[in-house]
Amino acid sequence: MNAVLPGAVDAPMLWQNPNVGWGMEKVDPADVGKPEDIAANIAQLASDDAAFVQGAMVRADGGRDRL
């Protein structure tokens, strides 16, 4: 089984989040991905090209969630 670990995605759920709306969490638009960015990662892991990939956890966060 593989997993995609998305970061901030440009969707109503992000922008309607009270922490974002009240300014408790800052969201730099440059660090916000598009739904297509996440979909591309999922499609790649679901494709035959990744048939030999097992146990992958792909961070798709544009570098926003830096360690």
KOLTOR-646120 format. One line per field, with one value per residue: residue number from 0; x negated, y negated, z negated of N, C-alpha, C in turn. Coordinates in Angstrom, 3 decimals, decimal comma, padded with zeros to 6 digits. Each point is the difference from the previous one (the first is absolute). Layout:
nr	(NUM | ...)
n_u	(X | ...)
n_v	(Y | ...)
n_w	(Z | ...)
ca_u	(X | ...)
ca_v	(Y | ...)
ca_w	(Z | ...)
c_u	(X | ...)
c_v	(Y | ...)
c_w	(Z | ...)
***
This chain:
nr	(0 | 1 | 2 | 3 | 4 | 5 | 6 | 7 | 8 | 9 | 10 | 11 | 12 | 13 | 14 | 15 | 16 | 17 | 18 | 19 | 20 | 21 | 22 | 23 | 24 | 25 | 26 | 27 | 28 | 29 | 30 | 31 | 32 | 33 | 34 | 35 | 36 | 37 | 38 | 39 | 40 | 41 | 42 | 43 | 44 | 45 | 46 | 47 | 48 | 49 | 50 | 51 | 52 | 53 | 54 | 55 | 56 | 57 | 58 | 59 | 60 | 61 | 62 | 63 | 64 | 65 | 66)
n_u	(-000,844 | 000,393 | -000,577 | 000,875 | -000,961 | 001,202 | -000,563 | -000,167 | 001,290 | -000,031 | 000,708 | 001,317 | -000,305 | -001,000 | 000,626 | 000,866 | -001,228 | 000,610 | -000,942 | 000,322 | 001,314 | -000,321 | -000,827 | 000,541 | 000,303 | -001,256 | 000,628 | -001,204 | 000,682 | -001,273 | 000,407 | 001,018 | 000,227 | 000,061 | 001,296 | -000,307 | -000,668 | 000,990 | 000,928 | -000,972 | -000,231 | 001,294 | 000,165 | -001,123 | 000,368 | 001,098 | -000,986 | -000,083 | -000,324 | 000,929 | 000,127 | -001,265 | 000,739 | -000,549 | 000,989 | 000,207 | -000,579 | 000,739 | -000,910 | 001,204 | -000,987 | -000,680 | -000,419 | 001,321 | 000,129 | -000,896 | -000,955)
n_v	(001,175 | -000,995 | -001,135 | -000,952 | -000,759 | -000,506 | -001,086 | -001,307 | 000,147 | -000,659 | -000,022 | -000,025 | 001,271 | -000,324 | -000,680 | 000,984 | 000,491 | 000,076 | 000,900 | 000,278 | 000,086 | 000,477 | 000,497 | 001,034 | 000,331 | -000,287 | -000,302 | 000,325 | -000,782 | -000,362 | 000,300 | -000,535 | 001,303 | 000,449 | 000,240 | -000,582 | -000,757 | 000,086 | -000,317 | -000,799 | -000,276 | -000,125 | -000,683 | -000,619 | -000,085 | -000,377 | -000,557 | 000,611 | -001,273 | 000,043 | 000,950 | -000,382 | -001,109 | 000,258 | -000,468 | -000,642 | -000,999 | -000,538 | -000,863 | -000,472 | -000,741 | 000,131 | 000,760 | -000,167 | 001,304 | -000,951 | 000,907)
n_w	(000,000 | 000,756 | -000,343 | 000,256 | -000,515 | 000,258 | 000,474 | -000,099 | 000,242 | 001,146 | -001,108 | 000,100 | -000,212 | 000,814 | 000,932 | -000,256 | -000,120 | -001,177 | -000,130 | 001,248 | -000,105 | -001,188 | 000,929 | -000,633 | 001,241 | 000,313 | 001,117 | 000,434 | 000,826 | -000,106 | -001,232 | 000,659 | -000,039 | 001,226 | 000,045 | 001,172 | -000,876 | -000,846 | 000,905 | 000,430 | -001,285 | -000,227 | 001,130 | -000,337 | -001,279 | 000,621 | 000,691 | 001,161 | 000,189 | -000,935 | 000,892 | -000,007 | -000,132 | -001,170 | -000,736 | 001,126 | -000,661 | 000,966 | -000,453 | 000,176 | -000,518 | 001,121 | -000,988 | -000,091 | -000,137 | 000,067 | -000,091)
ca_u	(000,844 | -000,714 | 000,805 | -000,399 | 000,199 | 000,106 | -000,097 | 001,103 | 000,542 | 000,948 | 001,360 | 000,785 | -000,297 | -001,158 | 000,274 | 001,068 | -000,514 | -000,021 | -001,368 | -000,493 | 000,840 | -000,271 | -001,400 | -000,790 | -000,933 | -000,319 | -000,103 | -000,611 | 000,566 | -001,037 | -000,159 | 001,271 | 000,067 | 001,285 | 000,486 | -000,636 | -001,324 | 000,193 | 000,536 | -001,093 | -000,739 | 000,840 | 000,057 | -001,286 | -000,104 | 001,002 | -000,277 | -000,874 | -001,389 | -000,354 | 000,428 | -000,980 | -000,128 | 000,807 | -000,251 | -000,486 | 000,771 | -000,462 | 000,403 | 000,337 | 000,313 | -000,702 | -001,015 | 000,600 | -000,133 | -001,429 | -000,386)
ca_v	(-001,175 | -001,270 | -001,124 | -001,361 | -000,844 | -001,349 | -001,205 | -000,925 | 000,082 | -001,071 | 000,538 | -000,724 | 000,466 | -000,749 | -001,426 | -000,149 | 000,446 | -001,141 | -000,403 | -000,818 | -001,188 | -000,887 | -000,368 | 000,797 | 000,740 | -000,734 | 000,844 | -000,700 | 000,563 | 000,686 | 001,343 | 000,717 | 000,775 | 000,134 | 001,382 | 000,780 | 000,413 | 001,206 | 001,031 | 000,526 | 000,950 | 001,194 | 000,705 | 000,656 | 001,165 | 000,986 | 000,447 | 001,151 | -000,444 | 000,161 | 001,347 | 000,602 | -000,888 | 000,470 | -000,658 | -001,375 | -001,112 | -001,130 | -001,317 | -000,920 | -001,214 | -001,140 | -000,458 | -000,811 | 000,652 | 000,321 | 000,490)
ca_w	(000,000 | 000,083 | -000,479 | 000,318 | -001,171 | 000,565 | -000,812 | 000,234 | 001,361 | 000,300 | -000,051 | -000,997 | -001,356 | -000,497 | -000,195 | -000,995 | -001,283 | -000,926 | -000,333 | 001,111 | 000,065 | -001,139 | 000,024 | -000,939 | 000,840 | 001,217 | 001,193 | 001,129 | 001,232 | 000,781 | -000,556 | 000,122 | 001,229 | 000,680 | -000,054 | 001,061 | -000,472 | -000,810 | 000,898 | 000,814 | -000,833 | -000,177 | 001,286 | 000,238 | -000,878 | 000,408 | 001,365 | 000,185 | -000,175 | -001,413 | -000,395 | -000,895 | -001,153 | -001,126 | -001,281 | 000,161 | -000,542 | 000,798 | -000,510 | 001,086 | -000,752 | 000,580 | -000,930 | -001,064 | -001,294 | -000,161 | -001,335)
c_u	(-000,890 | 000,921 | -000,573 | 000,381 | 000,064 | -000,229 | 001,233 | 000,405 | 001,051 | 001,404 | 000,772 | -000,327 | -001,182 | 000,397 | 001,112 | -000,436 | -000,072 | -001,409 | -000,599 | 000,779 | -000,284 | -001,459 | -000,870 | -001,020 | -000,197 | -000,165 | -000,539 | 000,559 | -001,021 | -000,191 | 001,263 | 000,048 | 001,389 | 000,459 | -000,658 | -001,398 | 000,100 | 000,490 | -001,105 | -000,828 | 000,774 | 000,034 | -001,308 | -000,125 | 000,996 | -000,281 | -000,871 | -001,469 | -000,473 | 000,375 | -000,944 | -000,219 | 000,956 | -000,389 | -000,535 | 000,946 | -000,565 | 000,543 | 000,214 | 000,432 | -000,736 | -001,089 | 000,545 | -000,247 | -001,438 | -000,270 | -000,958)
c_v	(-001,238 | -001,112 | -001,314 | -000,850 | -001,455 | -001,093 | -000,853 | 000,043 | -001,088 | 000,590 | -000,775 | 000,411 | -000,762 | -001,423 | -000,249 | 000,471 | -001,199 | -000,467 | -000,883 | -001,314 | -001,010 | -000,403 | 000,767 | 000,862 | -000,792 | 000,982 | -000,866 | 000,624 | 000,721 | 001,443 | 000,853 | 000,696 | -000,014 | 001,451 | 000,883 | 000,484 | 001,309 | 001,149 | 000,624 | 001,011 | 001,294 | 000,816 | 000,735 | 001,259 | 001,095 | 000,593 | 001,253 | -000,371 | 000,187 | 001,386 | 000,640 | -000,848 | 000,483 | -000,770 | -001,413 | -000,989 | -001,257 | -001,289 | -000,914 | -001,312 | -001,232 | -000,559 | -000,804 | 000,596 | 000,446 | 000,474 | -000,969)
c_w	(000,000 | -000,478 | 000,509 | -001,205 | 000,467 | -001,035 | 000,254 | 001,472 | 000,167 | 000,141 | -001,068 | -001,444 | -000,601 | -000,369 | -001,005 | -001,384 | -000,942 | -000,362 | 001,082 | 000,043 | -001,098 | -000,089 | -000,975 | 000,744 | 001,279 | 001,151 | 001,128 | 001,274 | 000,870 | -000,461 | 000,117 | 001,355 | 000,611 | -000,135 | 001,057 | -000,406 | -000,788 | 000,885 | 000,848 | -000,784 | -000,185 | 001,284 | 000,273 | -000,860 | 000,384 | 001,378 | 000,012 | -000,179 | -001,446 | -000,511 | -001,017 | -001,257 | -001,091 | -001,249 | 000,108 | -000,658 | 000,655 | -000,596 | 001,194 | -000,637 | 000,525 | -000,907 | -001,160 | -001,367 | -000,221 | -001,418 | -000,652)
***
